[in-house]
Amino acid sequence: MPVSDDLTLQVANMRPQDAGASIARMSAASMTKIGIGEGDLVELIGRRHTAAIAMRPYEEDHGLNIIRLDGLQRVNAGASSGDHVEVRKAEARPATRVVLAPAQKNLVLQGSGEALQRTFLHLPMVAGDVVSTSVQQRVRDPRLLNLPAYGLQEIRLVVVSTQPRGIVQMTAETVVELRPQFEEPKEARRADVTYDDIGGLGSSVEQVREMVELPLRHPELFQRLGIDPPKGVLLYGPPGTGKTLLARAVANETEANFYHIAGPEIMGSRYGESEERLRQVFQEASQNAPSIIFIDEIDSIAPKREQVTGEVERRIVAQLLTLMDGLEPRQNIVVIGATNRRDAIDEALRRPGRFDREIVIGVPDQNGRREVLAIHTRGMPLAEDTDLDEIARTTFGFVGADLGALVREAAMDALRRILPDINLKEGIPTEVLEKLTVTQDDFTSALKR
Ligand code: ADP
């Protein structure tokens, strides 16, 4: 078979444990077709372009025309799962200089670029990419922890610029400049949450994707079939199970604008204020469609009318009903409501054409907890003895938010252990940083609190 310049493959999701390593999994036939082998670089071209290291496929994918990418790579390539990307053989040039900045608005970093240079050593990157320090797990560079306060957590950075341009690879000679503040990437790439950041929800993620992603991305399918796409989806589940996370991830992965309404907060005091606010959000969302409107704790603004005592609630329910009914099927807006009380919301809201789809977001089981723990410890220097399986086994009843808090607590314990050895004015010596690992004991004592 002659080597061809390019190849089109369908994007599928990477397994979470492989995420963050800049690899793209594809079949041997695909690699042969573009004349590369395992470990070689490929350029991925969707609505944007990025680079990755080609790797062999998962067992079940042999012979399929798919390419597995993680959440950041999908963002960087401008392609969602199910889309097609062009895949080409690529060469990376050694970077002489790379400028990085936090990819999150609320994150300020003061570390040296030098530690990052070792973290991202040999990784391919393109200006505009969002990269994650979870690659650190592969290289385990303790110097990355020079980044104070966030050193124990995964950090996402935007590649602001590179010299030379195009696909580059960090080398031992690359000069890395770290800007302290968030920079809005030139082309808006939002990578704060992707599907890789959600663990233990099993088929609920697929259900949400089907109900929300499909109509937002392919409204023409629904038109062609002559059916109306869903306007409203209700997510039911206890607090902290990831409902907000999931809604954000769907918005990011479909490149839809995200509008967040916090139920209790919208209850204004002035007459008509809450309805006005709802109308505003719906109006903005339709001007900027495709959009997702997320109404958290919807039961607080739309409780059952027979239980309603306040005039305000009655008016808000009426307003929300009017707004939902006014949404045109072709407007490309999906409203997602979240509540932990299945029967607490007004039945009128659950009629056809309103919130007529329901998805249960449950408390994770042991496997689910293991997935969530793996996500929250990404980029964390875990000691050899840490046993995430054991922690998952002993945290019955914990939801995602509880597990996140547990991991943070354990990391704080690890930090406290080295504090006596540190003179904060002088910076942290490498030997001390190398000792900074989160141990099984840290988890056990965090659990007791
Ligand atoms: P909810 O909207 O269901 O109350 P959130 O989505 O606000 O819950 O979750 C709060 C935080 O808890 C998240 O930002 C995340 O750090 C963590 N979390 C919750 N659920 C999960 C999950 N399924 N996987 C990973 N992290 C989770």
Boltz pocket constraint, residues with backbone or C-beta under 6 A from the ligand:
constraints:
  - pocket:
      binder: B
      contacts: [[A, 197], [A, 198], [A, 199], [A, 200], [A, 201], [A, 237], [A, 238], [A, 239], [A, 240], [A, 241], [A, 242], [A, 243], [A, 244], [A, 245], [A, 246], [A, 338], [A, 372], [A, 375], [A, 399], [A, 400], [A, 401], [A, 402], [A, 404]]
      max_distance: 6.0
